[in-house]
Amino acid sequence: MRFIGKVREFAVLSFRHPGYRKLGDRWELFRVQVALYWKGKFRPNRELTQRLWNYKLTSDSPKTLFFLFQEIFVSEVYRFSSETDTPRILDAGANIGLAVCYFKMNYPNARIAVIEPAPKAMDYLKKNVSQNQFQDVELIEAALSDRAGKEEFWTAESLLNSSLYPKEKKGQSLEVRGIRLSDLLRDAAYDLVKLDIEGAERKVLQDLQASGLIRKAKTYILEYHRGDGMEDSYEEVLDLFQKSGFALKKRLLSRQEPVEEILHFERENGDLGFGD
């Protein structure tokens, strides 16, 4: 009976979805949710490759792929509007690459720089980019930080929870390359910067604001992580963007526990704010 209830839930989410107008797209939302939920019940810890639309996505488990699919494709937490069909996107904290797939589905000619520090997630990311033959995708194996150099990074059992600043220092500790967002924006302007960097937001954004380069991106989508030990302040993040000439346009809630917020900030005018 629980399975029937979930199928009904997926049907409502899919066939009443305001962002997907074609019946075929709504059916695909429904089909993939049912397939992943069913596989998660009977093969919860097995690697799988799932077809969605004309893409193939490989993950370590149905649970990981189900969560990411619901958040990225069903809830569309990374939906943004671009004035060009070739937007430049920076995806920091790309995990296994579902957001890359979502961006490419909406903007096939997008140019995407992808950052992921966790080795296991990067392996799946490389596979998913390769097997879908995505073009103009640059993979960067590193962690965003407020400094360049070596950083201690904690990998969790789940692909979804690795971090420079974990709530608890459990799992495996390893040394990764740290890079600064300000250095990346010094070299290029972006239509979208997506940040899902598990608690490192505050330090990365403070460094970016101090560099004077924060306005080289038109839109920021930030997954904000609350909690003890995450070294973060919600009000400080809001204030930082507002003082830099950005407006909070959208605030969404994630599906995971504890609930996290996805914040959309947009630059309020076309002026980059630094004489170039």
Helices and strands as residue ranges (DSSP letters): H 2-15, H 23-42, E 48-52, E 55-59, H 62-69, I 70-74, E 88-92, H 98-106, E 111-115, H 119-131, E 137-140, E 143-145, E 149-155, E 172-180, H 181-187, E 190-195, H 201-211, G 214-216, E 217-224, H 234-243, E 246-253, E 261-267
